[in-house]
């Protein structure tokens, strides 16, 4: 668990610092995975006192058990990092969570394989071995792409590698896997490992879904909208700083989480500086048409039992 104590002005005496800190409202945000460059804006907002300026003392924690949406839905945290698929599946199970910002504007996920495998198109997936986490959504993604290429998805050998390292797996068990380029793809570049990468969003418009997103509980939206506004103002400033100052932002993340590889974090931060906001008018914006496109995809592939109305699942109203 990574926690942070917000530092106020150094000119204050010790008792004054404690008094000011005690007056801050304690807030918890639950990550989706280990700390990485998807989360940099949070760490920037914390370390540069953007949260403190809004009267907040924010603790950043990693999930202990269960998915982030389940934890936030159960009130075990004020905010969380999730993704559109999890939000929709949570709401399908009547878990009251809602997305309030898109951390990255477009889906940077896609299928990666060593160049020597010669997998440059989904048409090349047949008779190959795919390594994944074994989720129904992974099978649905593969099925959709194979249908687009008039190929049979059952010709793909799908195996569950869990959370196994991509680079270890491609040396032994698998031919290709689903990765996020902003982390694993950048790491391949640093390692000098040549990969072919097939972005999901380039293959099917419906697959340009939002991942990751910031979520909160519907009850908090109803009962503490002011807190959400404060949190989002500071968080937005954190991500804008990361967009404009990627190296400095990377250094803030590494200082907060020293076990991370500095070279990878800096390279990933440079990549994501162009992806956080991308072509949107402002950081965090969620586009209705794209959200609905992936919602329909999940419904059509029986990943959710009902079409969930967009206004139930996300809102842009807390973006500054």
C-alpha positions, 0 to 999 in steps of 0.5 A, a space after each residue: 500500500 502506497 500512502 502519502 502525507 500531504 506537506 503544507 508550507 514549510 514556514 509553518 511550525 510543527 503544531 500548525 502543520 498538524 492543525 492544518 493537516 487535521 483540517 483536511 478531508 481524508 480521501 482514498 483512491 483505490 488503484 486497479 494495479 500496481 502504480 504506473 504511468 496511468 496513475 501519474 496525475 494522481 501522484 503529481 496532484 498529491 506531491 505538488 499539493 493540488 489536493 491540499 489546496 482543495 482541502 483534501 488529504 488523499 491516500 493512494 492505495 492498491 486493491 487488496 481483494 476483489 475488483 476496484 469497482 466492487 470495492 468502490 461500490 461497497 464504499 471501501 474507498 471514495 474513488 477508484 481506477 477502473 475501465 469501461 468493461 468493469 464499470 458496465 459489468 458492475 452495473 449489470 450486477 447492480 453495483 452503483 458505480 459511475 465513471 467520472 473521467 477518462 484517464 487516457 482518451 483512446 484505447 492503447 491496447 492491442 495484440 503484440 507478438 515477436 516479429 519473427 512470428 509474422 503476426 501482422 493482422 488478425 487473419 494471422 491468429 489462426 492456428 496460433 496460441 493466444 495467452 491471456 487472463 482467461 476472461 470471457 471478454 478476451 474471447 469476445 474480442 478475438 471472436 469479433 476480430 476474426 469475424 471481421 476477417 471471416 476467420 474461425 475463432 476456434 482455430 485459435 488456441 487460447 490458454 490462460 497465463 494469468 498475470 504472467 510476464 509478457 516477455 517470459 510467456 512469448 519465449 515459452 508458451 504463446 505466440 501473441 497476447 493483449 498488451 497496453 502499448 504505453 507500458 509493455 510496448 514501451 518496455 519492449 522498445 527499451 529492451 530492444 525486442 522487436 514486436 508487431 502490434 495490432 491496436 484494437 481501435 484500428 481494427 474495430 471502432 467499437 473497441 476504442 473503449 475507455 481504459 482506464 477511467 476514474 470511478 466513484 459511487 453513485 451515493 457519493 455523487 448524490 450526497 457529496 458532489 462538492 468533494 468530487 468537484 474538488 477531487 477532480 479539479 486537483 486531479 485534472 491539474 495533475 494530469 495536465 502537468 504530466 501532459 506538459 512536463 512528462 519527465 518531471 512528472 515521471 520523476 515525481 512518480 519514481 520518487 513516490 514509488 522507488 521500486 519502479 524502473 526509472 527509464 521505463 517510467 520516463 519513456 512511458 510518460 513521454 508516450 502517454 503525454 500525447 495520449 492522456 488528452 489526445 484529440 479531446 477538448 479537455 483531459 478526462 472527457 468521455 464521448 457518448 458515441 464511443 461509450 455506447 459503441 462498446 456497451 453495445 458490443 458487450 451486450 451483443 456478445 452476452 458480456 452484460 445482460 442488458 444495454 446499460 444507458 450511458 447516463 447511468 454509467 458515466 458523467 462529464 459534469 465533474 470535469 473542471 
